[in-house]
Amino acid sequence: MDYFERKLDDKRRLTIPTELRDELSSGVVITRGFGNYLHMYSVSTWDEQMEPALKGSILDETVADLNVKFRTGKTQADLDAKQGRVTIEQHLLDYGGIDRNVVAVRAGAYWRISAAD
């Protein structure tokens, strides 16, 4: 599965499709994206790929900028075991311009979450 659309419930919870729940069973990390959208990673992808990518020279401004971009507002949460839902913090929804309708598209090892048209 590379794409899904959902409506957030009244508690800002996103229901993850059944087909993806195993992939995200380690939990999810949600961050700001490069643009006005969000990134959603499995915790294992964040730990194995993002953390090493965000390390670098203390004097490397590009690395510093990426750290600020992806760590500002970063949240980590477990999936609700029964319903497969994850809560998205309001400040992240505001950043992404997301009200209720969400579209998620796989972008390699992570998901891009944005407002549905």
C-alpha positions, 0 to 999 in steps of 0.5 A: 500500500502506497497511498491512503485517505482518511478523516481525523476523528474529533480527538485528532486521531488518524486510523492507519490501514490494517495493511500498514499496522505491522510496518508501524508496530514499533510506533510512529514518529511524526515531524514537520516535512520539507514543505507544509506537510508532515512526515510519518516514520516508523520508530525503527525507520527513524532510529535506523535511518533518520538519526544517523542521517542527522548526525554530522559535524557540529559546524555543518550548517546544513546538518544543523538546519535539518536537525531543526527542521525535523526535531521541531515539534517531533512527536513519537507515539504508539499505535492504539492496539485495538483500532490502529490509530495515532494521535497527531498533535495540533501544532503539527496539524496547524503546520501542515494546514490539515483540518480533518481530511488527510492524504498519506503517500509513501515516500520511500521509507516514510509517509508524507501526510498532507491535507486532502484536496 
